[in-house]
């Protein structure tokens, strides 16, 4: 049975799981290039966002109340207004300054170093790390929200599928270097100018705070950028490949973040790619993206190799 949960933000405002999922649905609508009048299939969004159909239906109803979707009898939900989708994304709360509990990173590092099994219980963590049950519960809930953990139906917790070696991490970047520039060379490539404007604003804000931004903010903003520009291709196969790669690399990326110098150059590269896309220079943007991914692979793969040795 699905239960509606709430997540407390730093200002103590509680956000329901339906509200969080509604934002994710809006992001996916943009990434997949849907337009006004398109049918939003419940099973598709449930599968893509890894949630139950019950929770997806609840989020659809919330978006209907907000005027984003309309429900047609015996046909399901349809996209009512793309402008409302963009407003939903622009109004999303900033994650600046928000970071995970330190225990989250310790559990992740220990898992990567094979000092913590992939399947465990809350009591196991309390005993092994000598933390209070409340602290452990907080950390596990935060890790679940980030997509690192999933609750087992019966008992305990389990880490999701991740890259856990320097070789697989580097192969992931090589895969991205194959598919991302290819997306920008697709004959159907067509960027959404309003989405580009939103991406630019977020990258500029990140650049201004790159010295102190959290690992979660850096990763999620980067993922949003790369998946959006690949999504403009209209090629669902390329986008799904990138999304799978991003899910698998998430855990290692959080650990890499703390070992990097302030990543201003990454934001600067993203802004340059946006500028090229705005000018219609798609092939030049594809070449620049290829170099950008190569630089990231060389820097990060060396960190991962040292970290896991």
Secondary structure, DSSP 8 states (H G I E B T S, - for coil): -----EEE-TT--EEEHHHHHHHHHHHHHHHTT--TT-EE-HHHHHHHHT--HHHHHHHHHHHHHTTSEEEETTTEEEE--HHHHHHHHHTS---TT----HHHHHHHHHHHTTSS-SEE-HHHHHHHHT--HHHHHHHHHHHHHHTSEEE-SSSSEEE-----SHHHHHHHHHHHHHHHHHHHT-TT----HHHHHHHHHHHHHHHHTTTT--HHHHHHHHHHHHHHHHHTT--HHHHHHHHHHHHHHHHHHHHHHTTS---HHHHHHHHHHHHHHHTT-HHHHHHHHHHHHHHHHHHHHHHHHHHH-
